[in-house]
Amino acid sequence: MSKDTISELKIEKTAKSKIGEVDFENLKFGSVFTDHMFVCDYKDGAWQTPEIVAYQPLTLDPSARVFHYGQAVFEGMKAYRDEDDQIWLFRPDENFHRINKSSARLAIPEFPENYFYEGLTTLLKLDSAWIRKGEGNSLYIRPFVIATESGVMASPSSEYKFIIICSPAQSYYGGKVKVKIADHYSRAASGGFGFAKAAGNYAGQFYPTRLANEEGYQQVIWTDANTHEYLEEAGTMNVFFRIGDKLITCPTSDRILDGVTRKSVIAIAEKLGITVEVRPIKVSELLEASKNGMLKEIFGSGTAAVITEISSFGYKGQDTDLPVLEDSYASKIKKSIIGIQYNKSEDPFGWRYKV
C-alpha cells in the first residue's frame, strides 16, 4: 500500500448532513448514501486532481461512451466499527488490485494507488458517523469507473471518472436461500471478461435470475457456457460445496470472479483443519453426492453477504433439500471472518486495515 500523500486532494464539505433523516434500523441494501463522495477525472492522458465533494448527481453527455459501449467497472468493500470506535477495512489491497485488473481488461487506465488509499480513508473519516457499531452493521463502499468521453465511435474512451460512494448497510440476505442450477443461460464464456467486476457481467444475469425468481428461487448457480456440466458461481457470489468432510470450490479463470471473500474462506477453512479442494466440480457429481447422502452443505461467499447458506437447489425441475446442520462449515467460517472484520478476534493473516 502506498504511503505517499496527495498534497492537492481537494475537500468540499456538504452544507448540511442528511444523516438525521436515515432510519438505520430499516435499511434497504444500497439505497441510502452518505454525505460525500470521492471523484477523480482522467483526461489528457492522466488522472487529474482528486476531490471529495458533497454526494450529488452527475452530468454526462448523452453520447458518453459508458452508455453505448459499456466501459464500466466497480468494486465492493466494507468498513466496520469495533466496540472501541475504531474503523477497519478488510483486505482493501485485494479490492484495489482487482479494480485495476478489471480496468485493464476493459481498456480503462489503471488508478494510482496513493490516490485510492488516501481518497478512501479521507472519505471514511469525513463520513465516519455513518459507520455504526454492532455485528451486521457496516458501511458498504462502492468504487467504480465509467467512460465519460462524448462520441459514439466504437473505440475506448479517452476520458473517465473514478468515483467512490458509500452506503450504510445491514445483513444482505435475511437467511438461507433457494437456488436454481442453470442448464441454459450462462454468466460468462471462456476468453471473455467474466473475471472482471464489469457492469455488463451483472446486466446479463438479471433476465435469467428473474426467470428463476418467478419459479421460487432467489439465485442461480451458473454453469459453464460450453457444456453446462460444471458448476461455477452462485448469483453474485462464489460458491462452495461440502461433500463429506471436504470443502470444494471451482478454480478461478477468465469466467469466474476471484472473490476476496472466497480467498478468505479458503484460508480460514484450512486454518480450521478443513480439507479444501480447488478443482472443477460437475453437476453430476453434486447430484450423486446428494443421492448417496454425502452432500452436506452449499454456501455462497461475497462482500455484501459474507457467507450465505443455501437451503435447497433445483435442477431440471427437481428440487433437493440440504441437511440442516447445527455446526456447519459455513457458520464456523463466517464467525471467523466476522471476528476479524469487527476486530473481535486475532487477525493471523494481517487482513485488517485501520482507517
N, C-alpha and C positions, 0 to 999 in steps of 0.2 A: 504494500500500500504506500502510495506516495505521501511524503510528509511536506512536500512543497505547498506553500500557501498561494492563494490567488489575491495578490495585492489590490487588484482592480475589481473584485467582486462587489457589485452594487446591491444595496438593500433598500427597498422602498416598502415600509410597513403599511399595512391596511389602516384606514382611518378608524375603523370600529370592528372589533371581533364579533363573529356570529356564533361563538361557542355557546352562549347563553340560550340560543334557540334550539339546541340539539338535545334530543331525548336519548341519552347514552344507554338506557335500558332497553330500547327497542330500535336497534339499528338494522336497517336493511343493507346487506353487504354491498359496498362500493357505490352508495348513493349519496353520502354526505361527505363533504370535503373541507379540509382545514382552511385557515385564513390566507395562506401564502402558497406560492409555487416557485420553483426554480426554472429559469428559461435561459437557453443559450442558442444563438443563431450561428449557422455555418454559411458563409458566403465568401466570395473572392478567394476560395481555396483554403480557408482557415476558420477555426472556431473563434467567434468574437467574444467580447466582454460578457461574462455571465452575469445574470441578475436574479435576485429574489424579489418578487413583486406580489401584490395582492392577487389572490385567486380570481381569475376573470376569464371571460370568453376570448377566443382567438378570432382574428380577422384574416381570412385567407381568400385569395382569388379563386373563383370557380374553376379555373384551369390548373390549380395547384396539383402537382403530379401525384400526390398521395391519393387523390380522388380517382385518378384514371389508371395508374399503374401499380398501386398498392405498396409503394415503398414505405413500410411502417413496421417497426419492431418495438418490443416492450419487455419489461421485466416485472416480477412480483417479489416484494420483500416485506418484512415486518420489523417494527420497532416495539420493544417491550419495556415496561416499567416494573422494577422489582420493589420489594417492600421497603427498601431504603431510599426510594425515589430516584435511583439510578436508571438511566436509559441504555438499552442494549440493542444491538443489531445481531443477526445470526448469519454468519458466513457471507458478509457483503462482498468479499473478494470474488466469490463464485458468481454473484449476480453481475458484477462489473465486467468480468471477463466474458460472461455469456452474452451480455447485450452487445459487446463489441464483436463477438463471434457471429451473432445473428446479423449485425450490421454489415459485416464484411460479405456475408453470403448474399445480401440484397444490394450490394454496391453502394452502401452508405458509409461515409467516412467514420472511422473509429473516434471515440470520445476520449479526451485526455483524463488520465487517472486522477490528477490533482483537482481538476475541475469537479469530477464526480464526487470525491470524498469530502472536499470542503463545502461544495454546494449542498450535498445531502446533510451533512452534520449541522451546518448553519441553519438549514431549513428546519431540521428537527428541534434544534434548540429554540428557534423562534416560535414554533408551534408545539412546544413541549406540553402545554396544558391539555392538549388533545389526546395525550397518551395516558390512559387510565390504568390504575393498578388492578390486579386480580387476574387469576388464570382464565384464559379465554378472551380477555381484553387485549387489544393491540392496536397499533397504527399500521394499516396496510399502505405500502409505498409503491407507487407506480411510475418508474422511469420509462420514458418512451421517446422515440424519434420518428418524425414524419418528414416527408419530402414536401417542400413548400414552393419550389420554383414554378412560375407560371408558364404554361405552354403544354400542348398535348402531343408533342413529338414523343414517340416511343423510345425513350432513352433515359438513363439515370439523371436524376435531378442534380443541379449544381448548388442548390440551397436547401437547408434543413433546419428544423427546430428540435433541440433536445430539451425535454421538459420533465420535471418531477412533480407529481401531485400526490397528496396523502389523504387517506380516508380512515377514520376510526372504525374499528371492526370488532365483532364478536365471533363466535364459532361459525364457520362457513356452512356446515351441514349439521342439522339437529340430531342425527342419529345414523343408524346403518342405512345403506341404500341398496336398491334392487337394480341390477344391470342386465343389459342385453348384449350378447356376443354377436358382433357384426358378421354377416355372411354375404353381404353385397356391397355396401358402401365402404370406402376407405378414407382414412385420415391423411395419409401421405404415401408417396411412392419412392422407390429407390432412385437416387440421383436428383431428388428434389430438395426441398428445404424443410422437411418435417422436423429436423433437429433444432431449427431456429424458432424463437418466440416471435414469429411474424404474424401480423394481424390476419392475413389470408388463411393461415392454418386453422384459425378458430372459426372464421366465417364459414368455411367448408364443412364444419362439424354441425352447424346449427340445424340444418334441414334433417339429416338422418337422426339426430338426437331428438328433434321434435316428434318425428315418427315413433321413436322408441317411447317418448313420454306419453303419447296417445295410447300406447299399449300397456301402460302402467309401470314403465321402467324410469328410473331417474337419470341413468347414464348409459353409455355404450362402451363396451370393451372392444377396441379396434383390433382388427386382424390385418395381416399383410395384404398388400394390394394385388399381388400376383396370384396367390392361391387361396387366400382366406383360411389357411391351415394353422398359421402361427399367431399366437396372442401377442399384443404389443402394448397398447396404452389403455387406460380407463378414463374416458371423457377428457378432462383437463389434467389428469393425474398419471403418474407412473403406477404400475400395478405389480403386486406381489402375490404369490400363491404358496400356501403351506401344504405340502404333501408329505404326510408322515411327520417327521421332525425336521424336515428340510424346508428352507425358505428359498423360493425360486423366483427370479425376475429375469426378463429378457435383456440381452445386451443392448447398449445404445448403438445407434447407427445414424445414417443420414435421414432416417424416417422417424427416429424416436428422440424425444427431448431428454437431454442429460440433466435430469432434475437435481436440484440442490438437496431437497428433502430425500430423494432416492439415495443419493450418496450417503447421507446421514443415516438412513435406515440400515443400509448395508454395514456401515462401520459400527453402529451400535449393536446390531444383531450379532456380529462377530465377537464384539467385546462381551456380550452376554453369553457367549458359548454356543450360539445357534449356528448350525451349518447353513451357509448361504451358497447357492449355486446361481451364477450368472450365465445363462445359456438360453438358446431358443426353446420354447415350450409350445407344443401343438395343442389345438383344441381337443383332439382325440385323446391326448394324454390326460387332460383335465377331466374329460368325461369318464375315462376309465378309472381314474383315481377316485372320482365321486362314486362310481358304481361299486368299487370294492372297499369303500369306507376310509380311504387314505387321504382324501381331500378334507383338510381341517378348517382352513380359512382362506379368504381372499381379502385384500385391502389395497386401497389406493394411497398414494403419498403425494403431497404438493404443498406449496407455501400457504395457500389460503386455508386448506382443510387440515394440514399437517398429516394426520392419518384418518382415513375414512374406511370403516369396516363395511364389508358387503354381506348382506343377509342372504341373498339368493341371486342366481343368474338364469337367464333364459337363452335357449339356443334352438333355432328351427322349431319354434312352437312348444318346446318342452321346458318347463321351469324346474330348477333344482334348488332346494333349500340347503343352506350350510349349517353345520352344527353350531349350537350355542355353547361357547366355551367360557368358563369362569376366569381362566388365567391365560388369555390368548397372547400370541406373539405381538399382535397389533397393539394391545393395551400396554404391554411391557415396554415396547419400543417407543410408543407415544409418550408414556410417562417419562422416559429418559430424555427424549428430545425437549419436552416442555420444561423439565427441570433445568436444562442448560439454558434454554431461551429466557426463562424468567429469573435466572440467577439463583435458583433454589438448590442446586447441586453442583458438584465439581464439574469442571469442563476439561476432561483429559485430552481433548482434541484441539483445544485452542480456537474454538469456533466463535466464542462471544467477542463482540467488538463494542467497547464502551464509547458512547457518544459524548 
